[in-house]
Amino acid sequence: MARVRLIEVGGGAQERLPRAGTKQALLVGMLSQISGVTIRELVEETGWKANTVHAALSTLRTSGRQIAIEHAEGVKRYRIMN
């Protein structure tokens, strides 16, 4: 069974949708999948380095989005809950 950790940050900025066609929009779209996505998959799709992907996830959290992290079979999968 996968272990799920939900990270919630309150008091963040008001949520905005990213502009269509941007890497930020790609990131949000991939994270919105029910199955979630790995950091490696995000790196491959965006062309960003892993630390940049982590920074983008942090920015999403501070903007009020809830990010779930699922640990299954030694792999972390991230997805947006709201």
LUMDOMAR-590473 format. One record per atom (N, C-alpha, C, O, CB): residue in three letters; z, y, x. Coordinates in steps of 0.02 Angstrom, whole numbers, padded with zeros to 5 digits, always signed. Each point is the difference from the previous one (the first is absolute). Glycine has a CB too. Layout:
ALAZYX;...
This chain:
MET+00000-00059+00042;MET+00000+00059-00042;MET+00000+00062+00044;MET+00035+00003+00050;MET+00026-00065-00142;ALA-00099+00110+00074;ALA-00006+00062+00038;ALA+00061+00044-00014;ALA+00026+00002-00055;ALA-00151-00008+00050;ARG+00146+00039+00057;ARG+00055+00048-00005;ARG-00031+00069-00009;ARG-00045+00019+00037;ARG+00122-00091+00035;VAL-00052+00109-00121;VAL-00028+00066-00014;VAL+00053+00053+00010;VAL+00057-00007-00023;VAL-00138-00043-00060;ARG+00062+00102+00119;ARG+00045+00057+00010;ARG-00035+00061-00028;ARG-00058+00014+00017;ARG+00111-00065+00088;LEU-00020+00087-00148;LEU-00028+00059-00031;LEU+00031+00061+00032;LEU+00062+00007+00002;LEU-00082-00067-00111;ILE-00022+00104+00135;ILE+00024+00061+00031;ILE-00014+00058-00048;ILE-00057+00012-00018;ILE+00037-00058+00135;GLU+00073+00080-00136;GLU-00007+00056-00046;GLU+00030+00062+00031;GLU+00056-00001+00025;GLU-00053-00077-00125;VAL-00041+00131+00099;VAL+00024+00064+00026;VAL-00001+00050-00056;VAL-00052+00012-00031;VAL+00010-00038+00148;GLY+00099+00055-00131;GLY+00004+00049-00054;GLY-00008+00071+00027;GLY+00007+00012+00060;GLY+00067-00090-00125;GLY-00088+00124+00021;GLY-00004+00070+00019;GLY-00061+00019+00041;GLY-00001+00053+00031;GLY+00123-00054-00034;GLY-00173-00042+00003;GLY-00060+00015+00039;GLY-00043+00052-00035;GLY+00016+00023-00055;GLY-00013-00139+00102;ALA-00057+00132-00016;ALA-00047+00048-00028;ALA-00033-00030-00062;ALA+00003-00060-00010;ALA-00024+00110+00124;GLN-00008-00008-00154;GLN-00033-00024-00060;GLN-00061-00042+00020;GLN-00037+00018+00045;GLN+00076+00083-00110;GLU-00047-00157+00030;GLU-00054-00047+00018;GLU-00068+00029-00017;GLU-00011+00028-00053;GLU+00088-00123+00032;ARG-00123+00089+00069;ARG-00070+00021-00009;ARG-00045-00058+00017;ARG+00017-00042+00042;ARG+00011+00163-00015;LEU-00085-00124-00059;LEU-00049-00051+00017;LEU-00042+00025+00058;LEU-00019+00058+00002;LEU+00017-00099-00122;PRO-00013-00004+00168;PRO-00042+00021+00056;PRO-00072+00012-00023;PRO-00022-00028-00050;PRO+00096-00037+00130;ARG-00110+00107-00042;ARG-00070+00013-00016;ARG-00041-00064+00007;ARG+00011-00039+00046;ARG+00001+00159-00007;ALA-00058-00130-00083;ALA-00043-00059+00002;ALA-00041-00001+00064;ALA-00023+00052+00024;ALA+00017-00054-00150;GLY-00003-00058+00154;GLY-00041-00008+00059;GLY+00036+00012+00066;GLY-00030-00005+00053;GLY-00063+00039-00123;THR+00158-00018+00067;THR+00038+00012+00062;THR+00035-00065+00022;THR+00007-00047-00039;THR+00009+00168+00007;LYS+00006-00121+00094;LYS+00037-00059+00024;LYS+00066-00006-00037;LYS+00025-00056-00011;LYS-00079+00067+00124;GLN+00084+00045-00132;GLN+00062-00002-00038;GLN-00012-00034-00068;GLN+00041-00040-00022;GLN-00001+00146+00079;ALA-00097-00092-00089;ALA-00017-00032-00063;ALA-00012-00075+00011;ALA+00020-00041-00042;ALA-00071+00149+00000;LEU+00019-00126+00097;LEU-00010-00070+00017;LEU+00067-00035+00009;LEU+00010-00055-00026;LEU-00119+00083+00081;LEU+00155+00004-00020;LEU+00066-00028+00011;LEU+00037-00012-00066;LEU+00027-00054-00011;LEU-00022+00113+00122;VAL-00005-00009-00155;VAL+00033-00007-00065;VAL-00033-00055-00041;VAL+00035-00039-00033;VAL-00003+00161+00036;GLY-00097-00125-00002;GLY-00036-00052-00037;GLY+00017-00070+00025;GLY+00011-00045-00041;GLY-00102+00125+00022;MET+00094-00089+00084;MET+00017-00065+00028;MET+00072-00019-00015;MET+00015-00058-00016;MET-00099+00076+00106;LEU+00129+00031-00086;LEU+00070-00013-00014;LEU+00013-00012-00074;LEU+00052-00028-00018;LEU-00023+00098+00115;SER-00075-00051-00141;SER+00009-00008-00072;SER-00019-00071-00023;SER+00012-00017-00058;SER-00035+00138+00045;GLN-00005-00161+00057;GLN-00018-00068-00018;GLN+00063-00040-00015;GLN+00051+00009+00033;GLN-00155-00003+00038;ILE+00102-00049-00120;ILE+00057-00041-00019;ILE+00023-00043+00059;ILE+00060-00010+00009;ILE-00099+00009-00129;SER-00007-00025+00158;SER+00017-00044+00057;SER+00027+00039+00059;SER+00027-00030+00047;SER-00114-00049-00085;GLY+00079+00145+00038;GLY+00022+00041+00056;GLY-00048-00006+00059;GLY-00054-00027-00007;GLY+00172+00012-00030;VAL-00097+00042+00094;VAL-00043+00002+00058;VAL+00043+00000+00063;VAL+00057+00023-00001;VAL-00146+00040-00064;THR+00062-00090+00119;THR+00036-00001+00063;THR-00018+00062+00041;THR-00050+00033-00013;THR+00052-00159+00012;ILE+00040+00141+00050;ILE-00015+00056+00045;ILE-00066-00013+00036;ILE-00041+00045+00008;ILE+00165-00023+00008;ARG-00136-00084+00005;ARG-00062-00017+00034;ARG-00061+00015-00043;ARG-00050+00026+00024;ARG+00111-00116+00039;GLU-00057+00073-00128;GLU-00056+00013-00045;GLU-00012+00076-00008;GLU-00057+00023-00002;GLU+00082-00130-00059;LEU+00030+00145+00057;LEU-00006+00073-00004;LEU-00031+00029+00063;LEU-00041+00046-00003;LEU+00140-00043-00074;VAL-00079-00029+00135;VAL-00027+00023+00064;VAL-00075-00014+00003;VAL-00039+00044+00020;VAL+00149-00065+00037;GLU-00131-00038-00078;GLU-00071-00019+00002;GLU-00042+00044-00047;GLU-00055+00020+00018;GLU+00089-00137+00011;GLU-00007+00132-00088;GLU-00039+00039-00049;GLU-00003+00074+00017;GLU-00052+00032-00010;GLU+00085-00115-00076;THR+00022+00110+00110;THR+00002+00072+00013;THR-00023+00019+00069;THR-00024+00056+00011;THR+00117-00049-00091;GLY-00087-00053+00128;GLY-00016+00016+00069;GLY+00056+00036+00035;GLY-00007+00021+00058;GLY-00111-00014-00091;TRP+00175-00001-00001;TRP+00059+00032+00029;TRP+00038-00050+00043;TRP-00011-00060-00005;TRP+00019+00137-00093;LYS+00035-00052+00142;LYS+00046-00042+00037;LYS+00058-00018-00045;LYS+00012+00034-00050;LYS-00045+00019+00161;ALA+00069-00107-00093;ALA+00055-00023-00042;ALA+00053+00054-00011;ALA+00027+00007-00055;ALA-00048-00123+00096;ASN+00037+00155+00012;ASN+00051+00051-00008;ASN-00022+00054-00049;ASN+00041+00030-00034;ASN-00001-00053+00151;THR-00105+00037-00121;THR-00026+00049-00047;THR+00006-00027-00072;THR+00015+00038-00046;THR-00095+00006+00134;VAL+00067-00108-00097;VAL+00007-00032-00066;VAL+00073+00004-00022;VAL+00014+00017-00057;VAL-00111-00094+00080;HIS+00143+00062+00022;HIS+00072+00004-00016;HIS+00019+00072-00019;HIS+00039+00010-00047;HIS-00015-00106+00125;ALA-00050+00145-00042;ALA+00013+00070-00016;ALA-00026+00018-00069;ALA+00033+00036-00038;ALA-00038-00008+00161;ALA-00055-00053-00140;ALA-00028+00014-00066;ALA+00042-00032-00055;ALA+00009+00030-00053;ALA-00124-00025+00104;LEU+00142-00065-00039;LEU+00044-00032-00048;LEU+00064+00041-00009;LEU+00024+00008-00056;LEU-00070-00121+00088;SER+00071+00139+00022;SER+00060+00043-00003;SER-00014+00063-00041;SER+00042+00021-00039;SER-00005-00065+00150;THR-00095+00073-00102;THR-00020+00059-00038;THR-00004-00016-00075;THR+00022+00040-00042;THR-00085+00003+00142;LEU+00036-00101-00116;LEU-00004-00021-00071;LEU+00070-00007-00029;LEU+00012+00020-00057;LEU-00121-00078+00079;ARG+00155+00028+00017;ARG+00069-00009-00024;ARG+00033+00068-00013;ARG+00033+00008-00051;ARG-00025-00116+00116;THR-00016+00155-00020;THR+00032+00065-00009;THR-00032+00040-00056;THR+00031+00047-00026;THR-00003-00048+00147;SER-00089-00017-00140;SER-00032+00034-00056;SER+00020-00030-00067;SER-00025+00020-00052;SER-00071+00009+00126;GLY+00141-00078-00072;GLY+00027-00028-00062;GLY-00026-00068-00020;GLY+00021-00027-00051;GLY-00007+00141+00017;ARG-00059-00142+00072;ARG-00027-00066-00018;ARG+00049-00054+00023;ARG+00031+00006+00053;ARG-00150+00036-00044;GLN+00124-00095-00049;GLN+00042-00056+00018;GLN-00044-00053+00033;GLN-00050-00022-00029;GLN+00131+00045-00066;ILE-00063-00043+00156;ILE-00038-00049+00037;ILE+00042-00064+00005;ILE+00056+00001+00025;ILE-00117+00089+00041;ALA+00034-00145-00090;ALA+00033-00065+00006;ALA-00025-00034+00062;ALA-00060+00002+00016;ALA+00073-00012-00142;ILE+00033-00022+00162;ILE-00018-00039+00059;ILE+00019-00072-00014;ILE+00059-00015-00010;ILE-00043+00115+00089;GLU-00065-00144-00080;GLU+00011-00071-00013;GLU-00005-00038+00066;GLU-00049+00007+00037;GLU+00004+00004-00155;HIS+00095-00052+00131;HIS+00000-00042+00060;HIS-00014-00072-00022;HIS+00041-00030-00035;HIS+00042+00107+00095;ALA-00140-00104-00041;ALA-00018-00068-00018;ALA-00037-00032+00059;ALA-00048+00028+00026;ALA+00042+00003-00149;GLU+00029-00089+00143;GLU-00032-00038+00053;GLU-00009+00041+00064;GLU-00051-00006+00034;GLU-00008-00061-00121;GLY+00109+00108+00103;GLY-00002+00039+00061;GLY-00046+00060-00002;GLY-00013+00031+00052;GLY+00039-00134+00005;VAL-00051+00121-00116;VAL-00047+00056-00007;VAL+00031+00050-00049;VAL+00025-00018-00053;VAL-00126-00056+00077;LYS+00098+00138-00006;LYS+00022+00053-00045;LYS-00060+00027-00038;LYS-00051+00016+00029;LYS+00147+00014+00049;ARG-00089-00026-00144;ARG-00052+00028-00043;ARG+00030+00060-00036;ARG+00055-00003-00027;ARG-00113-00109+00012;TYR+00021+00167+00015;TYR+00022+00063-00029;TYR-00039+00013-00063;TYR-00060-00015-00004;TYR+00092+00060+00117;ARG+00002-00016-00164;ARG-00036+00020-00060;ARG+00037+00056-00035;ARG+00061+00007+00007;ARG-00107-00123-00021;ILE+00009+00156-00022;ILE+00029+00056-00038;ILE+00024-00027-00067;ILE-00035-00037-00035;ILE-00041+00121+00091;MET+00137-00065-00072;MET+00031-00024-00063;MET-00013+00048-00058;MET+00002-00021-00058;MET+00086-00037+00125;ASN-00101+00122-00054;ASN-00008+00048-00055;ASN-00065+00037+00006;ASN-00015+00042-00042;ASN+00137-00030+00034;
